[in-house]
Amino acid sequence: MNETPHDEQEASPAVTAATSTAPQNDPILVVKPGPPSAVSTSAPASDDPASQNRMDASAFRELAQMVGAMVFVGLLTVAGWHAAHYSGAWPY
């Protein structure tokens, strides 16, 4: 293939980088994982069985939100069921 010098200049990365619209002053951060650090606790873990069987607050909120969502979906299903029967669209 015979390429002209004009075609070679268009295909070179230097020319395409110069015509890029991305800002050139954005830093590129290379993130490499470091060695694992030792976990230090200020107080030893409690061996009390009552404290080990307790649910923390974030888990309780998540459980309450899930139960609330299931109740909400159930109520919408019941309302839709009632509306379908009341309107006569679903006579069962």
C-alpha positions as CSV (number, residue, x, y, z in Angstrom):
1,M,0.0,0.0,0.0
2,N,1.2,3.4,-0.9
3,E,0.4,5.9,1.8
4,T,1.1,9.5,1.5
5,P,2.9,11.4,4.3
6,H,-0.3,13.3,4.9
7,D,-2.1,10.0,5.9
8,E,0.8,9.0,8.2
9,Q,0.5,12.3,10.1
10,E,-3.2,11.9,10.7
11,A,-2.7,8.4,12.1
12,S,0.1,9.3,14.5
13,P,-0.8,9.5,18.2
14,A,0.8,12.9,18.7
15,V,-1.6,14.5,16.2
16,T,-4.6,12.9,17.8
17,A,-3.6,13.9,21.3
18,A,-3.2,17.5,20.2
19,T,-6.7,17.6,18.8
20,S,-8.2,16.0,21.9
21,T,-10.8,18.0,23.8
22,A,-9.9,16.5,27.2
23,P,-8.1,18.9,29.6
24,Q,-4.4,18.1,29.6
25,N,-3.8,19.2,33.3
26,D,-5.8,16.4,34.8
27,P,-3.5,14.2,36.9
28,I,-3.5,10.4,36.3
29,L,-3.3,8.7,39.7
30,V,-2.0,5.2,39.6
31,V,-3.4,3.2,42.6
32,K,-1.5,0.1,43.7
33,P,-2.5,-1.9,46.7
34,G,-0.1,-1.9,49.5
35,P,0.7,-4.7,51.9
36,P,-2.1,-5.5,54.4
37,S,-1.9,-3.6,57.6
38,A,-2.4,-5.2,61.0
39,V,-5.7,-4.5,62.6
40,S,-5.3,-3.0,66.0
41,T,-8.1,-2.7,68.5
42,S,-8.1,-0.4,71.4
43,A,-10.1,-2.7,73.6
44,P,-10.2,-6.4,73.5
45,A,-13.4,-8.0,72.2
46,S,-16.0,-8.7,74.8
47,D,-16.6,-12.3,75.6
48,D,-20.0,-11.5,77.1
49,P,-22.6,-13.8,75.3
50,A,-25.3,-11.1,75.7
51,S,-23.3,-8.6,73.6
52,Q,-22.5,-11.2,70.9
53,N,-26.1,-12.0,70.2
54,R,-27.3,-8.4,69.7
55,M,-28.1,-6.9,66.4
56,D,-26.3,-3.7,65.6
57,A,-28.3,-0.6,64.7
58,S,-27.5,-0.5,61.0
59,A,-28.6,-4.2,60.6
60,F,-31.8,-3.5,62.4
61,R,-32.6,-0.5,60.2
62,E,-32.0,-2.6,57.1
63,L,-34.3,-5.3,58.4
64,A,-37.0,-2.8,59.3
65,Q,-36.7,-1.2,55.8
66,M,-37.0,-4.6,54.1
67,V,-40.1,-5.5,56.2
68,G,-41.6,-2.1,55.4
69,A,-41.0,-2.6,51.7
70,M,-42.7,-6.0,51.8
71,V,-45.7,-4.6,53.6
72,F,-45.9,-1.8,51.1
73,V,-45.8,-4.2,48.1
74,G,-48.4,-6.4,49.8
75,L,-50.8,-3.5,50.3
76,L,-50.4,-2.4,46.7
77,T,-51.2,-6.0,45.6
78,V,-54.3,-6.1,47.8
79,A,-55.4,-2.6,46.5
80,G,-54.9,-3.8,42.9
81,W,-56.7,-7.0,43.5
82,H,-59.6,-5.1,45.0
83,A,-59.7,-2.6,42.2
84,A,-59.7,-5.3,39.5
85,H,-62.6,-7.1,41.1
86,Y,-64.6,-3.9,41.9
87,S,-64.3,-2.7,38.3
88,G,-65.4,-6.0,36.9
89,A,-62.3,-6.5,34.8
90,W,-61.4,-9.6,36.7
91,P,-64.6,-11.4,37.9
92,Y,-63.0,-14.2,39.9
